Each structure stands twice: as C-alpha cells, then as structure tokens.
Amino acid sequence: MKTVPSTAFAAGALLLYCASDIQAAESASIRVDAAKPGHAVSSNLWGLFFEDINLSADGGLYGELVRNRSFEDSEKPEHWQLVERGGGKGRIAVTDERPIAAEPGKSLNRRSLTIEVSGSGGGSAVGVANEGYWGVPAKAGESYLLSLAARTEGGISGLTVALESSDGKPLGSARVGGVGSDWKTFNAKMVASATDSKTRLVITASGVGKVWLDMVSLFPEKTWKNRPNGMRPDLAEMLVGLYPKFLRFPGGCWVEGNTMAESYRWKQTIGPLHERRTQWNIWGYWATHGLGYHEYLQLAEDLGAEPLFCINVGMSHRENVPMDKMDEYVQDALDALEYANGPATSRWGSLRAKNGHPKPFNMKYMEIGNENGGPPYNERWPLFHKAIKAKYPDVKLIANHWAGGYPSKPSPDLVDEHYYSTPEFFIREAGKYDNYDRKGPKVFVGEYAVTQNTGTGSLRGAIGEAAFMTGLERNSDVVAMACYAPLFVHVNHRRWNPDLINFDNTRAYGLPSYYVQQMFAADPGTRVLPTTVEAAEAPLPLPSGPVGVGTWNTQAEFKDLKVVKGGRVIYQSDFTAGKGGWKMAGGKWETADGVLRQTAGGENVRAIVEGVDCSGCVYSLKARKTGGDEGFLILFGMAEHGAKSWWNLGGWGNQRHAFELGGEESGEARGHIETGKWYDIVVDTSGGRLKCSLDGKQLVDIVPPRIKSVFASATLDEPTGDIIVKIVNAAPDAREAVVELSGLGKVTLAKALQLSSANPMDENSLDEPLKVSPKPVTPAVEGNRIRHTMPGNSLVVVRLKR
C-alpha cells in the first residue's frame, strides 16, 4: 500500500474553529452601489413550509391536548389506560358498535371506546385516563374546555372528568350529567388549581353498567387569536416572529404517502371534527386532521401570508393512479380552489361559508405534487395545468423540479427546487442563481436546510444557510419564494433532523437557523443594490469533535486509546475500570482484560468518548478484528452520532480503506483487515492537514482546500430610504468587514444585529433557548463607510439611514 497525498477533501468537512482560535482579523471589502438600485426584491421571498411531520400538527401547533380522541388509532385503546378506584372493577375496549356518525357505512369515524363497570361499591369508580402527548400541560388559573360524546347503558347516568397531577392529585374537575342511551355531546370547563406539565385527563363513572365515549377533546381556553379548534399560542407566535409572506402546506412526503390510500385528500379534512378522517401519517403516527385544509387557509390569513396548497398529483411513493382514473384528482384541485376562492353561493364556497369563513381566502398559488418527476409526472402535469388555467387563469402553478428536470409543456409559473446537504454545500452554492436562466419559470426554493454535520441544529449549519440566502436575495428577480424545511419537531418524536422550531408540551425554542430566517425576513428591503465582495478564501479546517471506535458487520476489540494535543495527553483509556465516560450506540459492548470489546453484528455500531475534542490532536490506538465481514471504524470529529466522520479500515467488503465525512470519501487505498491481528492506528490532525497511518505506513495525507468565506447582499428599502446590508462570515476566524456605499453622502446607523457564538457547533435547547440568538452590535460608521469585525461563523444585518 502507498501513501495517497490529496488536495481533495470531503464536501462535508466541518468548519469548526472556536472563538478562542481567532487571530488578527483579515479584512473583507464590500462595495454597495446605492446609486443604482436594481431589480425589485420579490415581495413573497421568505415564507414558511408546514409539513405534518414530527408531530408538528397533532401534539404540536394544533391545540388539542388529548391523544387518540376519536379512538381511530387502533383496534386497541391506544394512549388510554383503565382506571379502577375504591374497589371498582371494569374493563375497556374499542368497539365499532353503534358509531356516532349518522351514516355508519360511510363514516370515517367508525370506532368508540366502551367502559364496562362492574363490582362497584360505595365510593368506587371506574374509567379511563389519557396522558396526551407526554403529559397534558396545566397552568394554574387557566381554563380548559372539555368536549365529549357519550351514551350509557345500565345504572350509569353521569361522569366525572378531572385533570390529575403526575402524583394523582386533582387539579380541576367537572361533572357531566344527563348521559342516556343515545349519543349526545357534552361540554365542561375545568380551571387548573396548580401548574403541572405532566397531568392526565381522567374520566370516571360510578354504578354498574356500560359507558361509550367518542370524540373526547380537551383544549386550553386560550388558543392563538382565541379561535375554537385553535392553535397553541407560543408556537403560533414563533411563526409570527418569522415575518412570513407565504405558507406552503401540508407537505411534503405527507402529500404523497407511501401508497395512494395514505395520500393527503383535502376533502376528508374539512367539516365537523367527528366526520374527518383519522389517517396514518408516513412519519409514524395517526393524524386527526383537526388542522385541516380550512384551518391551514385560516392560519395563513391570520399570519398575513399567502396560502400555497400542495395537492397530490395522483402519485405516491410506491404507486400511481392510472391515467384513465385521473379525473378525480384534477377535480380535487379545482374544488380546492373553489373552496378557497369561490363565492359563498358556489358549491364549495358555500361549504367554506358554512365552516365560518364567508369571504374567499383568495389563494394565488397551488403546487402540483411534491418531489414527483419523470415520465409519470410529466404526463399528469398537463391535465392539471389545462383544467386549472381554464377556470383560474391567475392562479400561479408550481411544478416539481425532480428526477433531473421539470415539465415544460406547458410551462409552469414556478418550479420547486429542494436542497439538503452540508454547510459547505450551501456556502459553495451561494452564487448558484447568479447566472440562472432568466427566460424560464421563476424559482421556488420550497425546501432547503443544512442536514449534515450540524448536530440537531448548530450555528455552523445556520451560517451555511445564511450564505446561500444572500444569493437568493441578490437573485430574487428569478428566485421568487424560498422556505426552510421542516418547520416543527416535537422533541419526543424526531423523525427528521434538524427542524427549525423544537418543542415539548410547554416549551419551545428556535434553532440558530430560526434566527437566520428571522433576520433576513425582518429586513428584506424592496430593491436589490449591486454588491461586490473581495475577501481571502478560508481553508476548510479539519474535523473537530469527539473521538471513538466502531464496527460495521464486524466484531472487534480496542485498547490503548490516547489523544495528545500540543504534546500533552488529554485522554488515555483505562478499560480495567469499565466503560465510564463512553457513550455507546448499537452493538454489544463490554470491557475485559483491559480492552473494549464489541461482540454483536450490525451496521454503524459505535462507541464515543465524551468530552474529548480531536481538533489539532494525534489520536492513536490498537484495534483487532475478531469476526465478521469488514474491518473497523476509527471515529474522530463526531459532530453528531448519526453522521459518518471516520477512517473506515477494511470497508466495502473488506476491500479498501478510506476517510469518510458527510457521505463523501477521501484518501482511498486498497487494503483489508486480517482477523486476530492487532493493528497500530494513528490519526493526526495536528499540522493543519489530515494524516492517517496503519502499522507505521502513512495511507492518508489530505490538505484541506480553500473556499469563499465572506458573502453579502444589500437592498434599498424604498418607503424609508434605508440601506440594509447582510454580511456572512463563513470563515473560522474573524474578518473585518469594510462596507463602502457609493452614491451616498453620510449615513447613520439605525440598527445592527449579529448572530454568533463561542463555538460553531453551539446549539439552542429547551433549557438554553437563546444560547445562539441575535444580539445588538455597533459597527463603526465613517461617512459612507462602515467597519465591523465579525467573529468566525457569524451573520450581521445592518440597517443604515441616509
């Protein structure tokens, strides 16, 4: 085997120097021609993409506190528990006997819950409890509105409902009387006597007999804008804080579903709640559609945002509707537009009026499909385009740019492009639209986010996005709309990472990316100003983060791990004392005879030393394969536990070695790992390059390349005459930004905000929601010139008055 010198470096390489590494700041010259305003900034440039993912609707923005309120989730009473007190005995079961709907054969709500009460004595009670989404949150003095449908049989005529604390103490209760043999809906109000984020709703009955329950709902009385069936206020206000100009909904892959039976059909999401479909969500839960098509339109209106409905195009992940059956889906699109825009005298407009909104919503945008492409999409697109444009010629139709292209016959008004990658990808793509074809459709960047090498949402990821966004703003004559994705995640049901707004049942925080979106959207300006940037390129630093070991369909042993920085040993393993200080992911790990041993199979099995940073270090160890198909993984720079950042020895069927980071490979060499042999391994990042050796033979020598580091965009805000300059320093070290504004006399500072942190991998959390958030700064203003030293990995937005 031979040494592989290389100037290549994985695109996912992390820019991870900390503030403590900042040396004397290099300067970046930014010139803004304020005398020559260019094209208009798109009036709908920055918006929101709401996908029902990660419990973003039920359990999230939608205010319902009960989980599985209609008992449609399963043939079992999912999320409901039997309660027996004071000697009472009973049982519960889900049944389809006598459903609440008037037309059982056509009902989308087929099931109810039966409680059979027996063996009841004085003071006894039997019932059910529901803990909602990891606890029903109660706040002292706040009111909670209960609604339920019930019927009884036997000697039961009333129910007790209560909010109970996590230790069983009642925090509020109400009595429901007059329950008879026919279905009837009852309402009650409870006022919480204390604050507890982990309460549960308890419904009990006394006597002997049966009780049937359906549509058991609990809402806080205070919803956003005090709307019935409304939204959780704190999460809705976080949307307000993004100054959205449009709202794309409801997905996403949620629109397609894995099969057509699981696809989103808007007509099943409107009208009375008990008549709406409870639907399996591709992201791993049941959706109530309490947040349905009408509520999405209302949400957009309440946000002051244009609604943008993404409708199924007759395609799912696994199957497509035959072309001779497509009329139903085209008609769905026409009817959705009539519901949103038609007069109250039209068929679907009258239903909108019946549902509480006589005035049209005036929806101007519709996207045909989500991430659909190829011949099946191209032959369906004209069906929708022809029918919609014939009846609604002013509605802007958006086509998917997928599978290598988009349909051009007929031409769409906009094309939807999606991007997910590393921070460095977005930095490189900041100029993507500088030379884009201005003669074709406008661009809608409908989904984008740094999803690799960013933990669960770091400053570094946000800075990569910010660099990209300067390019979107500069080119907003062709880029008409853009939105980050996804928007929400319940921290207990994370099915995608990262997500802009994270929450549990009482708290929420925005990623650093949230504040990037906010800073751009709060100060968009109205006309783009010509802007040039001159700055030295920055090297892509070597990986930084924890070290560890791992296996891939292999069993192995490891010993004598040591990390040396600046001649000082900062970590040395001692497996005679067990696995303390290590975090395991997968496999079966044990320590014996001074070694760390992994004895199970499986892919991507790893163990990480917590609190040890490999940047600028020499990491050495011994490793031995004891069985299996491949070799072993030498982990370093592990920014997140799910990402690849390792030297893979004996990978790809034990045929070769390579350094892997962010899904890309460097320093490849042929080779295999023998079973039973101890290998000496060294990974050295101490000299500003990556060197890896096996048994004393250097196999990898990588010199990090240099990439553009400073980005800027500038706009004129015509109503005020203000100049707005957005500057991104994507370098690891500080840069002095010197901005010269030609065509102006003296300017004064109106405001300036900066997003930065001590470490580029810093994140916000429920406990530290504002750790990485904008702070006011005061750049120096000298006539028509401003100066500001920007820390590495930072964004600053400066507003100047003439």
Solvent accessible surface area in square Angstrom, and as a share of the most:
residue,aa,sasa,rsa
1,M,127,0.57
2,K,159,0.67
3,T,55,0.32
4,V,38,0.22
5,P,98,0.61
6,S,26,0.17
7,T,109,0.63
8,A,60,0.46
9,F,17,0.07
10,A,1,0.01
11,A,25,0.19
12,G,0,0.00
13,A,0,0.00
14,L,1,0.00
15,L,2,0.01
16,L,7,0.03
17,Y,84,0.32
18,C,34,0.20
19,A,44,0.34
20,S,103,0.67
21,D,64,0.33
22,I,54,0.27
23,Q,134,0.60
24,A,99,0.77
25,A,43,0.33
26,E,75,0.34
27,S,69,0.44
28,A,0,0.00
29,S,31,0.20
30,I,0,0.00
31,R,111,0.40
32,V,2,0.01
33,D,36,0.18
34,A,5,0.04
35,A,63,0.49
36,K,134,0.57
37,P,59,0.37
38,G,32,0.31
39,H,57,0.25
40,A,51,0.40
41,V,10,0.06
42,S,25,0.16
43,S,90,0.58
44,N,27,0.14
45,L,3,0.01
46,W,10,0.04
47,G,9,0.09
48,L,6,0.03
49,F,1,0.00
50,F,0,0.00
51,E,10,0.05
52,D,6,0.03
53,I,1,0.01
54,N,0,0.00
55,L,1,0.01
56,S,1,0.00
57,A,3,0.02
58,D,4,0.02
59,G,10,0.10
60,G,2,0.02
61,L,0,0.00
62,Y,2,0.01
63,G,4,0.04
64,E,6,0.03
65,L,25,0.12
66,V,2,0.01
67,R,34,0.12
68,N,6,0.03
69,R,5,0.02
70,S,10,0.06
71,F,0,0.00
72,E,8,0.04
73,D,16,0.08
74,S,27,0.18
75,E,133,0.60
76,K,143,0.61
77,P,34,0.21
78,E,69,0.31
79,H,69,0.31
80,W,11,0.04
81,Q,72,0.32
82,L,67,0.34
83,V,8,0.05
84,E,79,0.35
85,R,87,0.32
86,G,59,0.57
87,G,57,0.55
88,G,2,0.02
89,K,119,0.50
90,G,18,0.17
91,R,142,0.52
92,I,31,0.16
93,A,32,0.25
94,V,25,0.14
95,T,26,0.15
96,D,104,0.54
97,E,92,0.41
98,R,113,0.41
99,P,23,0.14
100,I,36,0.18
101,A,16,0.12
102,A,103,0.80
103,E,102,0.46
104,P,80,0.50
105,G,81,0.78
106,K,161,0.68
107,S,18,0.11
108,L,61,0.30
109,N,3,0.02
110,R,112,0.41
111,R,40,0.15
112,S,0,0.00
113,L,0,0.00
114,T,21,0.12
115,I,2,0.01
116,E,51,0.23
117,V,3,0.02
118,S,49,0.32
119,G,56,0.54
120,S,31,0.20
121,G,46,0.44
122,G,87,0.83
123,G,81,0.78
124,S,3,0.02
125,A,18,0.14
126,V,0,0.00
127,G,0,0.00
128,V,0,0.00
129,A,0,0.00
130,N,0,0.00
131,E,87,0.39
132,G,8,0.07
133,Y,16,0.06
134,W,93,0.33
135,G,6,0.05
136,V,1,0.00
137,P,25,0.16
138,A,4,0.03
139,K,124,0.52
140,A,52,0.40
141,G,57,0.54
142,E,40,0.18
143,S,18,0.11
144,Y,10,0.04
145,L,74,0.37
146,L,3,0.02
147,S,35,0.23
148,L,1,0.00
149,A,1,0.01
150,A,0,0.00
151,R,7,0.03
152,T,9,0.05
153,E,97,0.44
154,G,67,0.65
155,G,60,0.58
156,I,6,0.03
157,S,73,0.47
158,G,5,0.05
159,L,0,0.00
160,T,51,0.30
161,V,0,0.00
162,A,10,0.08
163,L,0,0.00
164,E,8,0.03
165,S,11,0.07
166,S,84,0.54
167,D,123,0.64
168,G,43,0.41
169,K,125,0.53
170,P,85,0.53
171,L,7,0.03
172,G,14,0.13
173,S,69,0.44
174,A,23,0.18
175,R,155,0.56
176,V,6,0.03
177,G,44,0.43
178,G,60,0.58
179,V,6,0.04
180,G,32,0.31
181,S,71,0.46
182,D,98,0.51
183,W,46,0.16
184,K,117,0.50
185,T,78,0.45
186,F,20,0.08
187,N,115,0.59
188,A,17,0.13
189,K,105,0.45
190,M,2,0.01
191,V,80,0.46
192,A,2,0.02
193,S,81,0.52
194,A,38,0.29
195,T,96,0.56
196,D,27,0.14
197,S,40,0.26
198,K,108,0.46
199,T,0,0.00
200,R,65,0.24
201,L,0,0.00
202,V,2,0.01
203,I,1,0.00
204,T,15,0.09
205,A,1,0.01
206,S,64,0.41
207,G,27,0.26
208,V,87,0.50
209,G,13,0.13
210,K,66,0.28
211,V,0,0.00
212,W,7,0.02
213,L,0,0.00
214,D,0,0.00
215,M,23,0.10
216,V,0,0.00
217,S,13,0.08
218,L,0,0.00
219,F,22,0.09
220,P,27,0.17
221,E,77,0.35
222,K,123,0.52
223,T,10,0.06
224,W,19,0.07
225,K,105,0.44
226,N,113,0.58
227,R,95,0.35
228,P,125,0.79
229,N,34,0.17
230,G,3,0.03
231,M,14,0.06
232,R,33,0.12
233,P,50,0.31
234,D,55,0.29
235,L,0,0.00
236,A,0,0.00
237,E,90,0.41
238,M,33,0.15
239,L,0,0.00
240,V,60,0.34
241,G,19,0.18
242,L,7,0.03
243,Y,113,0.43
244,P,8,0.05
245,K,91,0.39
246,F,0,0.00
247,L,1,0.00
248,R,0,0.00
249,F,0,0.00
250,P,0,0.00
251,G,0,0.00
252,G,1,0.01
253,C,29,0.17
254,W,2,0.01
255,V,1,0.00
256,E,7,0.03
257,G,0,0.00
258,N,35,0.18
259,T,36,0.21
260,M,26,0.12
261,A,74,0.57
262,E,43,0.19
263,S,0,0.00
264,Y,7,0.02
265,R,43,0.16
266,W,4,0.02
267,K,69,0.29
268,Q,58,0.26
269,T,0,0.00
270,I,17,0.08
271,G,14,0.13
272,P,70,0.44
273,L,52,0.26
274,H,58,0.26
275,E,93,0.42
276,R,17,0.06
277,R,46,0.17
278,T,21,0.12
279,Q,2,0.01
280,W,95,0.33
281,N,0,0.00
282,I,36,0.18
283,W,45,0.16
284,G,31,0.30
285,Y,6,0.02
286,W,89,0.31
287,A,1,0.00
288,T,18,0.10
289,H,8,0.04
290,G,0,0.00
291,L,7,0.04
292,G,0,0.00
293,Y,0,0.00
294,H,17,0.08
295,E,21,0.09
296,Y,2,0.01
297,L,1,0.01
298,Q,21,0.09
299,L,3,0.02
300,A,0,0.00
301,E,80,0.36
302,D,27,0.14
303,L,22,0.11
304,G,62,0.60
305,A,8,0.06
306,E,40,0.18
307,P,8,0.05
308,L,0,0.00
309,F,1,0.00
310,C,0,0.00
311,I,7,0.04
312,N,5,0.02
313,V,1,0.00
314,G,0,0.00
315,M,14,0.06
316,S,9,0.06
317,H,83,0.37
318,R,177,0.65
319,E,78,0.35
320,N,62,0.32
321,V,12,0.07
322,P,79,0.50
323,M,74,0.33
324,D,117,0.61
325,K,127,0.54
326,M,1,0.00
327,D,120,0.62
328,E,99,0.44
329,Y,20,0.07
330,V,16,0.09
331,Q,87,0.39
332,D,10,0.05
333,A,0,0.00
334,L,24,0.12
335,D,10,0.05
336,A,0,0.00
337,L,0,0.00
338,E,24,0.11
339,Y,0,0.00
340,A,0,0.00
341,N,33,0.17
342,G,5,0.05
343,P,83,0.52
344,A,45,0.35
345,T,128,0.74
346,S,23,0.15
347,R,180,0.66
348,W,24,0.09
349,G,0,0.00
350,S,47,0.31
351,L,52,0.26
352,R,0,0.00
353,A,26,0.20
354,K,168,0.71
355,N,45,0.23
356,G,59,0.57
357,H,17,0.08
358,P,86,0.54
359,K,150,0.64
360,P,53,0.33
361,F,17,0.07
362,N,85,0.43
363,M,2,0.01
364,K,80,0.34
365,Y,26,0.10
366,M,0,0.00
367,E,0,0.00
368,I,0,0.00
369,G,1,0.01
370,N,1,0.00
371,E,34,0.15
372,N,8,0.04
373,G,16,0.15
374,G,22,0.21
375,P,107,0.67
376,P,42,0.26
377,Y,1,0.00
378,N,68,0.35
379,E,85,0.38
380,R,9,0.03
381,W,0,0.00
382,P,42,0.26
383,L,66,0.33
384,F,0,0.00
385,H,25,0.11
386,K,158,0.67
387,A,27,0.21
388,I,0,0.00
389,K,47,0.20
390,A,87,0.67
391,K,112,0.48
392,Y,35,0.13
393,P,87,0.55
394,D,124,0.64
395,V,7,0.04
396,K,92,0.39
397,L,0,0.00
398,I,0,0.00
399,A,0,0.00
400,N,3,0.02
401,H,59,0.26
402,W,103,0.36
403,A,78,0.61
404,G,81,0.78
405,G,26,0.25
406,Y,77,0.29
407,P,6,0.04
408,S,69,0.45
409,K,169,0.72
410,P,50,0.31
411,S,64,0.41
412,P,6,0.04
413,D,42,0.22
414,L,7,0.03
415,V,3,0.02
416,D,4,0.02
417,E,8,0.04
418,H,28,0.13
419,Y,38,0.14
420,Y,63,0.24
421,S,20,0.13
422,T,4,0.02
423,P,0,0.00
424,E,0,0.00
425,F,58,0.24
426,F,0,0.00
427,I,3,0.02
428,R,105,0.38
429,E,47,0.21
430,A,4,0.03
431,G,34,0.33
432,K,69,0.29
433,Y,2,0.01
434,D,65,0.34
435,N,146,0.75
436,Y,62,0.24
437,D,88,0.46
438,R,104,0.38
439,K,194,0.82
440,G,36,0.35
441,P,18,0.11
442,K,96,0.41
443,V,0,0.00
444,F,0,0.00
445,V,0,0.00
446,G,0,0.00
447,E,10,0.05
448,Y,0,0.00
449,A,0,0.00
450,V,1,0.01
451,T,25,0.14
452,Q,63,0.28
453,N,2,0.01
454,T,2,0.01
455,G,6,0.06
456,T,52,0.30
457,G,2,0.02
458,S,1,0.00
459,L,0,0.00
460,R,0,0.00
461,G,2,0.02
462,A,0,0.00
463,I,0,0.00
464,G,0,0.00
465,E,1,0.01
466,A,0,0.00
467,A,0,0.00
468,F,2,0.01
469,M,0,0.00
470,T,0,0.00
471,G,1,0.01
472,L,1,0.00
473,E,1,0.00
474,R,53,0.19
475,N,8,0.04
476,S,5,0.03
477,D,40,0.21
478,V,3,0.02
479,V,0,0.00
480,A,18,0.14
481,M,2,0.01
482,A,0,0.00
483,C,0,0.00
484,Y,6,0.02
485,A,1,0.00
486,P,4,0.03
487,L,3,0.02
488,F,0,0.00
489,V,0,0.00
490,H,1,0.00
491,V,44,0.25
492,N,72,0.37
493,H,11,0.05
494,R,69,0.25
495,R,122,0.45
496,W,76,0.27
497,N,45,0.23
498,P,2,0.01
499,D,0,0.00
500,L,3,0.01
501,I,0,0.00
502,N,0,0.00
503,F,0,0.00
504,D,18,0.09
505,N,21,0.11
506,T,64,0.37
507,R,107,0.39
508,A,25,0.19
509,Y,15,0.06
510,G,1,0.01
511,L,2,0.01
512,P,0,0.00
513,S,4,0.02
514,Y,9,0.03
515,Y,21,0.08
516,V,0,0.00
517,Q,12,0.05
518,Q,42,0.19
519,M,6,0.02
520,F,0,0.00
521,A,9,0.07
522,A,38,0.29
523,D,7,0.04
524,P,42,0.26
525,G,8,0.08
526,T,43,0.25
527,R,83,0.30
528,V,13,0.08
529,L,1,0.01
530,P,62,0.39
531,T,25,0.15
532,T,81,0.47
533,V,37,0.21
534,E,108,0.48
535,A,39,0.30
536,A,45,0.35
537,E,86,0.39
538,A,2,0.01
539,P,50,0.31
540,L,0,0.00
541,P,3,0.02
542,L,15,0.08
543,P,0,0.00
544,S,12,0.08
545,G,12,0.11
546,P,36,0.22
547,V,0,0.00
548,G,0,0.00
549,V,0,0.00
550,G,0,0.00
551,T,0,0.00
552,W,58,0.20
553,N,48,0.25
554,T,0,0.00
555,Q,42,0.19
556,A,0,0.00
557,E,9,0.04
558,F,0,0.00
559,K,53,0.23
560,D,80,0.41
561,L,0,0.00
562,K,70,0.29
563,V,0,0.00
564,V,35,0.20
565,K,88,0.37
566,G,85,0.81
567,G,73,0.71
568,R,158,0.58
569,V,71,0.41
570,I,55,0.28
571,Y,40,0.15
572,Q,114,0.51
573,S,18,0.12
574,D,90,0.47
575,F,9,0.04
576,T,113,0.65
577,A,86,0.67
578,G,25,0.24
579,K,81,0.34
580,G,70,0.67
581,G,47,0.45
582,W,24,0.09
583,K,98,0.42
584,M,58,0.26
585,A,40,0.31
586,G,52,0.50
587,G,41,0.40
588,K,123,0.52
589,W,19,0.07
590,E,63,0.28
591,T,36,0.21
592,A,38,0.29
593,D,134,0.70
594,G,24,0.23
595,V,10,0.06
596,L,0,0.00
597,R,52,0.19
598,Q,0,0.00
599,T,58,0.34
600,A,31,0.24
601,G,40,0.39
602,G,38,0.36
603,E,104,0.46
604,N,53,0.27
605,V,4,0.02
606,R,3,0.01
607,A,0,0.00
608,I,3,0.02
609,V,4,0.02
610,E,97,0.44
611,G,84,0.81
612,V,16,0.09
613,D,59,0.31
614,C,4,0.02
615,S,28,0.18
616,G,32,0.30
617,C,2,0.01
618,V,46,0.26
619,Y,3,0.01
620,S,27,0.18
621,L,5,0.03
622,K,64,0.27
623,A,0,0.00
624,R,69,0.25
625,K,9,0.04
626,T,62,0.36
627,G,16,0.16
628,G,43,0.41
629,D,97,0.50
630,E,22,0.10
631,G,3,0.02
632,F,2,0.01
633,L,2,0.01
634,I,0,0.00
635,L,0,0.00
636,F,1,0.00
637,G,0,0.00
638,M,4,0.02
639,A,28,0.22
640,E,32,0.14
641,H,76,0.34
642,G,63,0.61
643,A,17,0.13
644,K,70,0.30
645,S,3,0.02
646,W,1,0.00
647,W,0,0.00
648,N,12,0.06
649,L,0,0.00
650,G,0,0.00
651,G,0,0.00
652,W,81,0.29
653,G,44,0.42
654,N,24,0.12
655,Q,93,0.41
656,R,43,0.16
657,H,1,0.00
658,A,0,0.00
659,F,0,0.00
660,E,12,0.05
661,L,0,0.00
662,G,12,0.11
663,G,63,0.61
664,E,79,0.36
665,E,74,0.33
666,S,9,0.06
667,G,7,0.07
668,E,83,0.37
669,A,10,0.08
670,R,161,0.59
671,G,13,0.13
672,H,107,0.48
673,I,2,0.01
674,E,88,0.39
675,T,84,0.49
676,G,45,0.43
677,K,83,0.35
678,W,69,0.24
679,Y,10,0.04
680,D,65,0.34
681,I,1,0.01
682,V,49,0.28
683,V,3,0.01
684,D,35,0.18
685,T,6,0.04
686,S,64,0.41
687,G,64,0.61
688,G,50,0.48
689,R,82,0.30
690,L,0,0.00
691,K,74,0.31
692,C,1,0.00
693,S,22,0.14
694,L,8,0.04
695,D,58,0.30
696,G,73,0.70
697,K,119,0.51
698,Q,60,0.27
699,L,1,0.00
700,V,0,0.00
701,D,16,0.08
702,I,0,0.00
703,V,56,0.32
704,P,17,0.11
705,P,41,0.26
706,R,131,0.48
707,I,18,0.09
708,K,105,0.44
709,S,2,0.01
710,V,1,0.01
711,F,6,0.03
712,A,3,0.02
713,S,1,0.01
714,A,0,0.00
715,T,0,0.00
716,L,16,0.08
717,D,18,0.09
718,E,90,0.40
719,P,111,0.70
720,T,79,0.46
721,G,17,0.16
722,D,5,0.03
723,I,0,0.00
724,I,0,0.00
725,V,0,0.00
726,K,1,0.00
727,I,3,0.01
728,V,0,0.00
729,N,0,0.00
730,A,1,0.01
731,A,0,0.00
732,P,6,0.04
733,D,41,0.21
734,A,4,0.03
735,R,6,0.02
736,E,47,0.21
737,A,2,0.02
738,V,17,0.09
739,V,0,0.00
740,E,52,0.24
741,L,1,0.00
742,S,56,0.36
743,G,56,0.54
744,L,26,0.13
745,G,55,0.53
746,K,149,0.63
747,V,0,0.00
748,T,68,0.39
749,L,54,0.27
750,A,44,0.34
751,K,86,0.36
752,A,4,0.03
753,L,56,0.28
754,Q,18,0.08
755,L,0,0.00
756,S,29,0.19
757,S,26,0.17
758,A,69,0.53
759,N,47,0.24
760,P,4,0.03
761,M,40,0.18
762,D,22,0.11
763,E,50,0.22
764,N,5,0.03
765,S,43,0.28
766,L,34,0.17
767,D,119,0.62
768,E,93,0.42
769,P,50,0.31
770,L,111,0.55
771,K,93,0.39
772,V,0,0.00
773,S,9,0.06
774,P,25,0.16
775,K,107,0.45
776,P,109,0.68
777,V,34,0.20
778,T,117,0.68
779,P,4,0.02
780,A,50,0.39
781,V,49,0.28
782,E,94,0.42
783,G,35,0.34
784,N,55,0.28
785,R,79,0.29
786,I,3,0.01
787,R,75,0.27
788,H,29,0.13
789,T,73,0.42
790,M,1,0.00
791,P,34,0.21
792,G,9,0.08
793,N,2,0.01
794,S,0,0.00
795,L,0,0.00
796,V,0,0.00
797,V,6,0.04
798,V,1,0.01
799,R,37,0.14
800,L,0,0.00
801,K,96,0.41
802,R,137,0.50
